[in-house]
């Protein structure tokens, strides 16, 4: 087989392939063996009729047609590998010679992944919530806990924000009670912002025994209702003095105010740090994609969209959610549901191109050790041996896809270590603090799946390796 590559406009190339007659004759042999299983000839067992007998009966035409259908995808896949063509869609194949006899020639027009340049990625600046708890946050958290241990005491003054009032609440619309808005002796903290937009404002200044009547629109509705509110008691929350004795009596795991304060600060910091770690990859890759002005190729968008929809449906099914019932509850159909995910797929496609651009600009490569490490990681993930995972990738011609994923993940890792992280006030955030132990260069596929919003990929059988971002072509060829 001989092949050549010609670059076309619009992120396309043309592969021209020639298979000499003697080589293609072996494909015709295979086609005759397949046909032999489908015909019954007197004197021969099923599938055992020799080629010369079949050829005498039906000629070479049917076998040659079968061979063309079966063999062209294989030769195309070989040419794709030889020329390192990064397919993103099924090629358009045209047989130009050899349909009847002689050498076989065909052209394949292939849409390939565009290579882009991302200006300014080295100075990327990403805003995150500060992962360090402030004194104000610590004080607020401690105050909330103290309120849980507080006691209500009656007051002889008008109600103010923060006071508790006991209310008999009635709301009617067209003479019928409004569901959820009728209660007796309901204890309500003024300032919570419930019931209506101006409910708290109306309660400020009331005293025990007062009665209010007004019309207002309950929150979450569009039609007004008639309210009657009778005020029982007005109470304030009395907090005990914060000292070591109170801490020891009410918070058994701590003996002093200092111990409790330190624990609250650590808990808040851990919570904020975990939140920052969950967000840093998405915000960084979004910022990277925003540096590009390219429109993602529709083939890439559609490929990601298909996987995203399938993944979402699988998640729903795993949770016992029926899709038809989901559509009825949300008032949308299948097409509308798919379109809600399109924006994520468009962004994911741009992130894919941008990360590859960073990898190229930073001369990031993938070696045998990187691939072996990934096989080991995937093997642990699917409870198989690394050799089984390797054979699965090789059998499915997906090693190139795996290398591309690892390369993108290494580019993402480079980016995360070089991006400037700041809080809302512009103060620097330590990259090492945010990345911490959650960011491990030995886990490229997981990082990449999070960066594009895709579910982490897995292998269920040795013969079915995880799919990555490059789609299989309809004729059996895959991208590399």
JOMO-V936679 format. One record per residue. N is the residue number from 1. RES is the residue in three letters. SS is DSSP state (A for helix, B for strand, O for the rest). PSI is psi as a letter, one per 30 degrees, with the letter a starting at -180 (* if undefined). D_CENTER is the distance of its C-alpha to the mean C-alpha in Angstrom with 2 decimals. Layout:
N;RES;SS;PSI;D_CENTER / N;RES;SS;PSI;D_CENTER
This chain:
1;UNK;O;k;41.34 / 2;UNK;B;k;41.24 / 3;UNK;B;l;38.45 / 4;UNK;B;l;38.05 / 5;UNK;B;k;35.36 / 6;UNK;B;k;35.88 / 7;UNK;B;k;33.60 / 8;UNK;B;l;33.30 / 9;UNK;O;l;32.15 / 10;UNK;O;h;28.72 / 11;UNK;O;h;26.61 / 12;UNK;B;l;28.52 / 13;UNK;B;l;30.84 / 14;UNK;B;k;33.45 / 15;UNK;B;k;34.15 / 16;UNK;B;k;37.75 / 17;UNK;B;k;38.60 / 18;UNK;B;k;42.06 / 19;UNK;B;k;42.93 / 20;UNK;O;l;46.62 / 21;UNK;A;e;48.67 / 22;UNK;A;e;49.32 / 23;UNK;A;e;45.65 / 24;UNK;A;f;44.69 / 25;UNK;A;e;47.59 / 26;UNK;A;e;45.76 / 27;UNK;A;e;42.97 / 28;UNK;A;e;45.71 / 29;UNK;A;e;47.03 / 30;UNK;A;e;43.70 / 31;UNK;A;e;43.64 / 32;UNK;A;e;47.16 / 33;UNK;A;e;46.17 / 34;UNK;A;e;43.39 / 35;UNK;A;e;45.91 / 36;UNK;A;f;48.47 / 37;UNK;O;f;46.33 / 38;UNK;O;f;46.36 / 39;UNK;O;l;50.14 / 40;UNK;O;j;53.19 / 41;UNK;O;k;56.25 / 42;UNK;O;k;59.58 / 43;UNK;O;f;60.39 / 44;UNK;O;k;56.82 / 45;UNK;O;l;54.28 / 46;UNK;O;k;50.89 / 47;UNK;O;g;48.98 / 48;UNK;O;g;52.01 / 49;UNK;O;k;53.66 / 50;UNK;O;l;54.04 / 51;UNK;A;e;52.86 / 52;UNK;A;e;56.45 / 53;UNK;A;e;57.15 / 54;UNK;A;e;53.99 / 55;UNK;A;e;54.59 / 56;UNK;A;e;58.13 / 57;UNK;A;e;56.95 / 58;UNK;A;f;53.95 / 59;UNK;O;a;54.09 / 60;UNK;O;f;51.31 / 61;UNK;A;e;49.48 / 62;UNK;A;e;47.20 / 63;UNK;A;e;46.35 / 64;UNK;A;e;45.67 / 65;UNK;A;e;43.32 / 66;UNK;A;e;41.52 / 67;UNK;A;e;41.36 / 68;UNK;A;e;39.90 / 69;UNK;A;e;37.13 / 70;UNK;A;e;36.37 / 71;UNK;A;e;36.99 / 72;UNK;A;e;35.60 / 73;UNK;A;e;31.91 / 74;UNK;A;e;32.96 / 75;UNK;A;e;34.90 / 76;UNK;A;e;32.15 / 77;UNK;A;e;29.64 / 78;UNK;A;e;32.31 / 79;UNK;A;e;32.87 / 80;UNK;A;e;29.17 / 81;UNK;A;e;29.21 / 82;UNK;A;e;32.56 / 83;UNK;O;g;31.60 / 84;UNK;O;h;28.06 / 85;UNK;O;k;26.72 / 86;UNK;O;i;22.98 / 87;UNK;B;k;22.57 / 88;UNK;O;g;19.75 / 89;UNK;O;l;21.64 / 90;UNK;O;k;24.50 / 91;UNK;O;l;27.73 / 92;UNK;B;j;30.73 / 93;UNK;B;k;33.59 / 94;UNK;B;j;37.26 / 95;UNK;B;j;40.06 / 96;UNK;B;f;42.82 / 97;UNK;B;k;45.44 / 98;UNK;O;g;46.42 / 99;UNK;O;e;45.65 / 100;UNK;O;e;49.26 / 101;UNK;O;l;50.44 / 102;UNK;O;a;50.33 / 103;UNK;O;l;47.39 / 104;UNK;B;k;43.98 / 105;UNK;B;k;42.24 / 106;UNK;B;l;38.97 / 107;UNK;B;k;36.73 / 108;UNK;B;j;32.95 / 109;UNK;B;k;31.33 / 110;UNK;B;k;27.82 / 111;UNK;B;k;25.09 / 112;UNK;B;l;23.64 / 113;UNK;O;k;20.86 / 114;UNK;O;k;22.50 / 115;UNK;O;k;23.25 / 116;UNK;O;l;23.03 / 117;UNK;O;k;24.35 / 118;UNK;O;j;22.59 / 119;UNK;O;k;25.44 / 120;UNK;O;g;25.41 / 121;UNK;A;f;22.40 / 122;UNK;A;f;24.88 / 123;UNK;A;g;25.61 / 124;UNK;O;k;22.17 / 125;UNK;B;k;22.44 / 126;UNK;B;k;19.67 / 127;UNK;B;k;20.56 / 128;UNK;O;l;19.51 / 129;UNK;O;k;21.33 / 130;UNK;O;k;24.14 / 131;UNK;O;g;23.50 / 132;UNK;O;k;27.24 / 133;UNK;O;k;28.81 / 134;UNK;O;l;31.62 / 135;UNK;A;e;35.05 / 136;UNK;A;e;34.47 / 137;UNK;A;e;31.33 / 138;UNK;A;e;33.28 / 139;UNK;A;e;36.24 / 140;UNK;A;e;34.23 / 141;UNK;A;e;32.65 / 142;UNK;A;e;36.12 / 143;UNK;A;e;37.66 / 144;UNK;A;e;35.33 / 145;UNK;A;e;36.33 / 146;UNK;A;e;39.97 / 147;UNK;A;e;39.77 / 148;UNK;A;f;38.82 / 149;UNK;O;g;42.17 / 150;UNK;O;l;44.11 / 151;UNK;B;k;46.93 / 152;UNK;B;k;47.74 / 153;UNK;B;k;51.21 / 154;UNK;B;k;53.05 / 155;UNK;O;l;53.95 / 156;UNK;O;h;56.79 / 157;UNK;O;l;55.09 / 158;UNK;O;l;52.85 / 159;UNK;O;k;49.16 / 160;UNK;O;l;46.79 / 161;UNK;O;k;43.06 / 162;UNK;O;f;42.01 / 163;UNK;O;l;44.84 / 164;UNK;B;k;44.47 / 165;UNK;B;k;46.38 / 166;UNK;B;k;47.19 / 167;UNK;B;k;46.97 / 168;UNK;B;j;48.12 / 169;UNK;B;k;45.62 / 170;UNK;B;k;46.20 / 171;UNK;B;k;44.37 / 172;UNK;B;k;45.61 / 173;UNK;B;j;44.75 / 174;UNK;O;h;47.53 / 175;UNK;O;f;49.34 / 176;UNK;B;k;46.51 / 177;UNK;B;k;44.68 / 178;UNK;O;k;41.09 / 179;UNK;O;k;38.83 / 180;UNK;O;f;37.76 / 181;UNK;O;h;40.11 / 182;UNK;O;j;43.32 / 183;UNK;B;l;44.12 / 184;UNK;B;k;47.16 / 185;UNK;B;h;47.51 / 186;UNK;B;k;43.90 / 187;UNK;B;j;43.25 / 188;UNK;B;k;41.17 / 189;UNK;B;k;40.32 / 190;UNK;O;k;41.08 / 191;UNK;O;f;38.26 / 192;UNK;O;f;35.32 / 193;UNK;O;h;34.97 / 194;UNK;O;l;35.05 / 195;UNK;O;d;36.94 / 196;UNK;B;l;37.54 / 197;UNK;O;e;36.92 / 198;UNK;O;g;40.49 / 199;UNK;A;e;41.06 / 200;UNK;A;e;41.20 / 201;UNK;A;e;43.35 / 202;UNK;A;e;45.85 / 203;UNK;A;f;46.07 / 204;UNK;O;k;46.87 / 205;UNK;O;f;50.67 / 206;UNK;O;l;51.37 / 207;UNK;O;l;53.76 / 208;UNK;O;k;54.42 / 209;UNK;O;f;56.04 / 210;UNK;O;l;54.62 / 211;UNK;B;k;53.35 / 212;UNK;B;k;50.98 / 213;UNK;B;k;50.63 / 214;UNK;B;l;48.30 / 215;UNK;B;k;45.96 / 216;UNK;B;l;42.31 / 217;UNK;B;j;38.97 / 218;UNK;B;k;36.97 / 219;UNK;O;k;33.41 / 220;UNK;O;g;30.93 / 221;UNK;O;l;33.73 / 222;UNK;O;f;35.46 / 223;UNK;O;k;39.03 / 224;UNK;B;l;41.45 / 225;UNK;B;l;43.20 / 226;UNK;B;k;46.51 / 227;UNK;B;k;46.30 / 228;UNK;B;k;49.01 / 229;UNK;B;j;48.37 / 230;UNK;B;k;51.06 / 231;UNK;B;k;50.81 / 232;UNK;B;c;52.04 / 233;UNK;B;l;51.70 / 234;UNK;B;k;50.31 / 235;UNK;B;l;49.07 / 236;UNK;B;l;47.62 / 237;UNK;B;j;45.51 / 238;UNK;B;k;47.65 / 239;UNK;O;k;46.00 / 240;UNK;O;l;47.90 / 241;UNK;O;k;48.53 / 242;UNK;O;j;45.87 / 243;UNK;O;l;47.69 / 244;UNK;A;e;47.55 / 245;UNK;A;e;49.41 / 246;UNK;A;e;46.97 / 247;UNK;A;e;44.00 / 248;UNK;A;e;45.80 / 249;UNK;A;e;46.83 / 250;UNK;A;f;43.56 / 251;UNK;O;i;40.83 / 252;UNK;O;f;42.10 / 253;UNK;O;f;39.87 / 254;UNK;O;l;41.21 / 255;UNK;O;f;44.82 / 256;UNK;O;l;44.70 / 257;UNK;A;e;43.06 / 258;UNK;A;e;42.07 / 259;UNK;A;e;40.22 / 260;UNK;A;e;38.36 / 261;UNK;A;e;37.46 / 262;UNK;A;e;36.12 / 263;UNK;A;e;33.98 / 264;UNK;A;e;32.54 / 265;UNK;A;e;31.79 / 266;UNK;A;e;30.06 / 267;UNK;A;e;27.95 / 268;UNK;A;e;26.87 / 269;UNK;A;e;26.18 / 270;UNK;A;e;24.06 / 271;UNK;A;e;22.04 / 272;UNK;A;e;21.60 / 273;UNK;A;e;20.87 / 274;UNK;A;e;18.09 / 275;UNK;A;e;16.57 / 276;UNK;A;e;17.04 / 277;UNK;A;e;15.46 / 278;UNK;A;f;12.24 / 279;UNK;A;f;12.34 / 280;UNK;A;e;13.99 / 281;UNK;A;e;11.36 / 282;UNK;A;e;9.43 / 283;UNK;A;e;12.96 / 284;UNK;A;e;14.41 / 285;UNK;A;e;12.27 / 286;UNK;A;e;12.63 / 287;UNK;A;e;16.29 / 288;UNK;A;e;16.59 / 289;UNK;A;e;15.37 / 290;UNK;O;f;17.81 / 291;UNK;O;f;20.57 / 292;UNK;O;k;20.39 / 293;UNK;O;g;22.21 / 294;UNK;O;k;21.34 / 295;UNK;O;k;20.06 / 296;UNK;O;k;17.33 / 297;UNK;O;k;19.08 / 298;UNK;A;e;18.59 / 299;UNK;A;e;18.41 / 300;UNK;A;e;15.27 / 301;UNK;A;e;13.72 / 302;UNK;A;e;15.01 / 303;UNK;A;e;13.85 / 304;UNK;A;e;10.14 / 305;UNK;A;e;10.85 / 306;UNK;A;e;12.68 / 307;UNK;A;e;10.19 / 308;UNK;A;e;7.61 / 309;UNK;A;e;10.78 / 310;UNK;A;e;12.06 / 311;UNK;A;e;9.27 / 312;UNK;A;e;9.62 / 313;UNK;A;e;13.33 / 314;UNK;A;e;13.51 / 315;UNK;A;e;12.12 / 316;UNK;A;e;14.67 / 317;UNK;A;e;17.31 / 318;UNK;A;f;16.89 / 319;UNK;O;g;17.56 / 320;UNK;O;g;20.50 / 321;UNK;O;k;19.41 / 322;UNK;O;k;21.28 / 323;UNK;A;e;19.60 / 324;UNK;A;e;22.99 / 325;UNK;A;e;23.61 / 326;UNK;A;e;20.26 / 327;UNK;A;e;21.24 / 328;UNK;A;e;24.68 / 329;UNK;A;e;23.60 / 330;UNK;A;f;21.36 / 331;UNK;O;h;23.88 / 332;UNK;O;l;21.73 / 333;UNK;O;a;21.87 / 334;UNK;A;e;19.53 / 335;UNK;A;e;19.69 / 336;UNK;A;e;18.94 / 337;UNK;A;e;15.91 / 338;UNK;A;e;14.56 / 339;UNK;A;f;15.53 / 340;UNK;A;f;13.61 / 341;UNK;A;f;10.35 / 342;UNK;A;e;12.25 / 343;UNK;A;e;11.94 / 344;UNK;A;e;8.20 / 345;UNK;A;e;9.21 / 346;UNK;A;e;12.24 / 347;UNK;A;e;10.79 / 348;UNK;A;e;8.62 / 349;UNK;A;e;12.02 / 350;UNK;A;e;13.93 / 351;UNK;A;e;12.08 / 352;UNK;A;e;12.84 / 353;UNK;A;e;16.41 / 354;UNK;A;e;16.87 / 355;UNK;A;e;15.96 / 356;UNK;A;e;18.32 / 357;UNK;A;e;20.85 / 358;UNK;A;e;20.81 / 359;UNK;A;e;21.30 / 360;UNK;A;e;24.20 / 361;UNK;A;e;25.71 / 362;UNK;O;g;25.71 / 363;UNK;O;h;27.00 / 364;UNK;O;k;24.30 / 365;UNK;O;l;25.07 / 366;UNK;O;k;24.08 / 367;UNK;O;l;27.03 / 368;UNK;A;e;27.96 / 369;UNK;A;e;27.42 / 370;UNK;A;e;23.77 / 371;UNK;A;e;23.27 / 372;UNK;A;e;25.42 / 373;UNK;A;e;23.51 / 374;UNK;A;e;20.21 / 375;UNK;A;e;22.13 / 376;UNK;A;e;23.36 / 377;UNK;A;e;20.02 / 378;UNK;A;e;18.67 / 379;UNK;A;e;22.06 / 380;UNK;A;e;21.77 / 381;UNK;A;e;18.36 / 382;UNK;A;g;19.90 / 383;UNK;O;h;23.44 / 384;UNK;O;l;25.05 / 385;UNK;O;k;27.18 / 386;UNK;A;e;25.89 / 387;UNK;A;e;28.41 / 388;UNK;A;e;27.00 / 389;UNK;A;e;23.51 / 390;UNK;A;e;25.28 / 391;UNK;A;e;27.38 / 392;UNK;A;e;24.47 / 393;UNK;A;e;22.87 / 394;UNK;A;e;26.33 / 395;UNK;A;e;27.31 / 396;UNK;O;g;24.30 / 397;UNK;O;h;24.77 / 398;UNK;O;g;21.30 / 399;UNK;A;e;22.52 / 400;UNK;A;e;22.06 / 401;UNK;A;e;18.35 / 402;UNK;A;e;18.08 / 403;UNK;A;e;20.18 / 404;UNK;A;e;18.08 / 405;UNK;A;e;14.94 / 406;UNK;A;e;17.26 / 407;UNK;A;e;18.79 / 408;UNK;A;e;15.68 / 409;UNK;A;e;14.86 / 410;UNK;A;e;18.49 / 411;UNK;A;e;18.28 / 412;UNK;A;e;15.46 / 413;UNK;A;e;17.74 / 414;UNK;A;e;20.65 / 415;UNK;A;e;19.02 / 416;UNK;A;e;18.17 / 417;UNK;A;f;21.77 / 418;UNK;A;f;23.31 / 419;UNK;O;k;21.54 / 420;UNK;B;j;23.77 / 421;UNK;B;k;22.34 / 422;UNK;B;l;24.35 / 423;UNK;O;a;24.61 / 424;UNK;O;f;25.49 / 425;UNK;O;g;29.09 / 426;UNK;O;g;28.42 / 427;UNK;O;k;29.28 / 428;UNK;B;k;27.83 / 429;UNK;O;k;25.38 / 430;UNK;O;j;25.83 / 431;UNK;A;e;22.96 / 432;UNK;A;e;24.18 / 433;UNK;A;e;24.12 / 434;UNK;A;e;20.48 / 435;UNK;A;e;19.31 / 436;UNK;A;b;21.74 / 437;UNK;A;f;21.32 / 438;UNK;A;f;17.56 / 439;UNK;O;j;17.23 / 440;UNK;O;k;18.84 / 441;UNK;O;f;19.46 / 442;UNK;O;g;19.93 / 443;UNK;O;i;16.24 / 444;UNK;A;e;14.84 / 445;UNK;A;e;12.40 / 446;UNK;A;e;10.55 / 447;UNK;A;e;10.69 / 448;UNK;A;e;9.51 / 449;UNK;A;e;6.39 / 450;UNK;A;e;5.67 / 451;UNK;A;f;7.37 / 452;UNK;O;g;5.61 / 453;UNK;O;g;2.13 / 454;UNK;O;l;2.94 / 455;UNK;O;k;5.03 / 456;UNK;O;k;7.96 / 457;UNK;O;l;10.62 / 458;UNK;O;l;14.09 / 459;UNK;O;k;17.57 / 460;UNK;O;e;19.71 / 461;UNK;B;l;22.82 / 462;UNK;O;f;24.55 / 463;UNK;O;g;24.77 / 464;UNK;B;i;21.13 / 465;UNK;O;l;19.02 / 466;UNK;O;k;15.25 / 467;UNK;O;k;14.16 / 468;UNK;O;a;12.77 / 469;UNK;O;f;12.18 / 470;UNK;O;k;15.88 / 471;UNK;O;l;17.10 / 472;UNK;B;k;20.27 / 473;UNK;O;l;23.16 / 474;UNK;O;f;25.08 / 475;UNK;O;g;28.16 / 476;UNK;O;f;26.86 / 477;UNK;O;k;26.34 / 478;UNK;B;l;23.11 / 479;UNK;O;l;21.94 / 480;UNK;O;*;22.79
